[in-house]
């Protein structure tokens, strides 16, 4: 039986949030009680909860495991960056199931908590480009697509990340890229450098003409694809959903926060016949 005092506190928390918490968390809102009320008073937690509700199917009965909600809201307190908030809200939404027992979101929340805002931005930019290229491809297994590396222009990445054109910006992007690789979110065999360097590094089997500045050659991964799905509240789908046109993977960014597209291409497009 739930403590009456806890029930009252939970009800007040739900009231404060316009019913967001009760709709999103289900019975978990009662279980978390006073702590939930305290968290919800903080603006970033409220934002993450509202974004999660927009991504989840709250029209049907469901619940989120207390462990997941606690981990997300603990980290959401400091989620001033839009990307951090979006990813946390997506993990929270992905954790809502009819029986409320799927706590995989605990691990994904910990992952998001380890990633910097730069890393999350870069992950989003690269995987949105990967999805755009991969949509509609015919393949037998997702691994067939993941074996096809993508080529990005560093200058476009810098623009999309809203960084200034300075040497330090390249360092920031590279550090973020290495961080994603360490977490298995991009393949560890990625390459970066100028066109001439990459031509030689690939034994002159590829030609990267007409580029100014550095290039990144990156492999998507199953783990990276799954994180992208989690960010959109679709974490219960298998990673291959990232290539499915029927899967809705759109973020409604606030005005002025839209993320520019980057013109990624498959590495094989540059292969010398």
C-alpha positions in Angstrom: 0.0 0.0 0.0 1.2 3.5 -0.9 1.7 5.8 2.1 -1.1 8.5 2.1 1.4 11.2 2.6 3.3 10.0 -0.4 0.1 9.8 -2.4 -0.7 13.4 -1.6 2.7 14.6 -2.6 2.6 12.7 -5.8 -0.8 14.1 -6.6 0.5 17.6 -6.0 3.5 17.0 -8.2 1.2 15.8 -10.9 -1.0 18.8 -10.5 2.0 21.1 -10.7 3.1 19.6 -13.9 -0.4 19.8 -15.4 -0.7 16.0 -15.2 2.4 15.4 -17.2 4.0 13.1 -14.7 0.9 11.0 -14.0 0.3 10.5 -17.7 3.9 9.8 -18.5 5.0 7.7 -15.5 1.8 6.0 -14.6 1.9 4.2 -11.2 5.5 5.2 -10.8 4.4 8.8 -10.1 2.8 7.4 -6.9 5.8 5.4 -5.9 8.3 8.2 -6.3 6.2 10.7 -4.3 8.0 13.5 -2.5 11.2 13.1 -4.4 9.4 13.4 -7.7 7.7 16.6 -6.5 11.1 18.1 -5.6 12.6 17.2 -8.9 9.7 18.6 -10.9 10.1 22.0 -9.4 13.4 22.4 -11.3 12.9 23.8 -14.8 15.1 21.4 -16.7 13.4 18.4 -15.2 10.0 19.8 -16.2 11.3 20.4 -19.7 12.6 16.8 -20.1 9.3 15.4 -18.7 7.2 17.4 -21.2 9.4 16.5 -24.1 9.2 12.8 -23.1 5.4 13.0 -23.0 5.4 14.4 -26.5 7.4 11.4 -27.7 5.6 8.7 -25.8 2.2 7.1 -26.4 0.6 8.4 -23.2 -2.9 7.8 -24.6 -2.7 4.1 -23.5 -2.0 2.6 -20.1 1.7 2.3 -19.3 4.5 3.0 -16.8 8.2 3.8 -16.5 10.4 1.9 -14.0 11.3 4.0 -11.0 15.0 3.3 -11.6 14.8 4.8 -15.0 12.8 7.8 -14.0 15.1 8.5 -11.1 18.2 8.3 -13.2 16.8 10.5 -15.9 15.5 13.2 -13.6 18.7 13.2 -11.6 20.7 14.0 -14.7 18.0 16.3 -16.2 18.6 18.8 -13.4 21.7 19.9 -15.2 20.4 19.5 -18.7 20.7 23.1 -19.9 21.8 22.1 -23.4 19.0 21.3 -25.8 20.7 18.1 -27.1 21.2 16.7 -23.6 17.5 17.4 -22.8 16.3 15.8 -26.1 18.3 12.7 -25.6 17.3 12.3 -22.0 13.6 12.8 -22.8 13.9 10.3 -25.6 15.3 7.7 -23.3 12.5 8.4 -20.8 9.8 8.1 -23.4 11.4 4.8 -24.8 11.2 3.3 -21.3 7.4 3.6 -21.1 5.8 0.1 -21.5 2.5 -1.4 -20.6 3.9 -3.3 -17.6 6.6 -0.8 -16.7 9.3 -3.4 -16.1 11.7 -2.7 -18.9 14.6 -0.8 -17.3 17.1 -0.8 -20.2 16.8 2.9 -20.0 19.1 2.9 -16.9 22.1 2.0 -19.1 21.2 4.4 -21.9 20.7 7.2 -19.3 24.2 6.5 -18.0 25.6 6.7 -21.5 23.9 10.0 -22.2 25.2 11.3 -18.9 28.8 10.4 -19.9 28.6 12.2 -23.2 29.3 15.9 -23.6 27.0 18.3 -25.4 29.5 18.3 -28.3 29.4 14.5 -28.5 25.6 14.4 -28.5 25.4 17.1 -31.2 27.9 15.3 -33.4 26.2 12.0 -32.9 22.8 13.5 -33.9 24.3 15.3 -37.0 26.1 12.2 -38.2 23.3 9.7 -37.6 20.7 12.0 -39.2 23.0 12.1 -42.3 23.4 8.3 -42.1 19.6 7.8 -42.0 19.1 10.2 -45.0 21.6 8.2 -47.1 20.3 4.8 -45.9 16.6 5.4 -46.3 15.2 3.0 -48.9 18.3 0.9 -49.3 17.7 -2.7 -49.9 19.8 -5.0 -47.7 19.5 -8.3 -45.9 21.0 -7.3 -42.6 21.7 -3.9 -41.0 25.4 -4.9 -40.9 25.5 -4.6 -44.7 24.7 -0.9 -44.4 27.0 -0.3 -41.4 29.9 -1.6 -43.5 29.5 1.4 -45.8 31.5 4.3 -44.4 30.3 7.9 -44.8 32.4 10.9 -45.7 31.8 14.3 -44.1 33.3 17.7 -44.7 34.7 19.1 -41.4 33.6 22.6 -42.4 29.9 21.5 -42.7 30.2 19.7 -39.3 31.5 22.8 -37.7 28.6 24.9 -39.1 26.0 22.4 -38.0 27.5 22.3 -34.5 27.4 26.2 -34.5 31.1 26.5 -33.8 33.4 29.3 -35.1 35.9 28.6 -37.9 39.0 28.3 -35.8 41.6 25.6 -35.3 40.2 25.0 -31.8 36.9 24.0 -33.4 38.5 21.2 -35.3 40.1 20.0 -32.1 36.7 20.1 -30.4 35.0 18.1 -33.1 37.9 15.5 -33.2 37.7 15.1 -29.5 34.0 14.5 -29.7 34.5 12.0 -32.5 37.1 10.1 -30.6 34.8 10.1 -27.6 31.9 8.6 -29.7 34.3 5.9 -30.9 35.4 5.0 -27.4 31.7 4.5 -26.5 31.1 2.3 -29.6 28.8 5.0 -31.1 30.9 5.2 -34.3 33.3 2.6 -35.7 36.8 2.7 -34.3 38.3 2.6 -37.8 37.3 6.1 -38.6 39.7 8.4 -40.5 40.3 12.1 -40.7 42.5 14.4 -42.6 42.9 16.3 -45.9 41.9 14.9 -49.3 45.6 14.1 -50.3 46.3 12.4 -47.0 43.2 10.2 -47.2 43.9 9.4 -50.8 47.3 8.0 -49.8 45.9 6.4 -46.6 43.5 4.5 -48.8 46.3 3.3 -51.1 45.0 5.6 -53.9 42.0 3.4 -54.4 39.8 6.4 -53.7 39.9 10.0 -54.9 38.5 12.8 -52.8 38.7 15.8 -55.1 37.5 19.3 -54.7 37.4 19.5 -50.9 38.7 22.3 -48.9 39.8 21.4 -45.3 39.6 18.2 -43.5 37.3 15.2 -44.1 35.9 12.6 -41.7 35.4 9.0 -42.8 33.1 7.4 -40.3 31.3 4.1 -39.8 27.9 4.0 -38.2 27.3 1.2 -35.6 24.4 -0.7 -34.2 24.9 0.9 -30.8 25.0 4.4 -32.4 21.9 3.7 -34.4 20.1 2.5 -31.3 21.0 5.7 -29.3 19.7 7.8 -32.2 16.4 5.9 -31.9 16.3 6.4 -28.2 16.8 10.1 -28.6 13.5 10.1 -30.6 11.6 8.0 -28.1 11.9 4.9 -30.4 14.4 2.9 -28.3 12.2 -0.2 -28.2 12.7 -0.6 -32.0 15.5 -2.6 -33.3 18.4 -0.6 -34.7 17.4 -1.3 -38.3 14.4 1.1 -37.8 16.8 4.0 -38.5 16.7 3.0 -42.2 12.9 2.6 -42.3 11.1 5.6 -43.9 8.0 4.7 -41.9 9.8 5.4 -38.6 9.2 8.9 -37.5 12.5 10.4 -36.4 11.9 14.1 -36.3 12.9 16.6 -33.5 10.7 19.7 -33.1 13.6 22.1 -32.2 12.8 25.5 -30.7 12.9 28.4 -33.0 16.5 29.4 -33.7 17.8 26.0 -32.6 17.3 24.0 -35.8 20.3 21.9 -36.8 21.7 22.4 -40.3 22.0 19.4 -42.6 25.4 18.2 -43.7 26.1 16.8 -47.2 27.5 13.4 -46.3 28.3 10.9 -49.0 29.1 7.2 -49.1 32.9 6.6 -49.3 32.3 4.2 -52.2 31.1 7.2 -54.3 34.8 8.2 -54.4 36.2 4.8 -55.4 38.4 4.8 -58.4 37.1 2.3 -61.0 
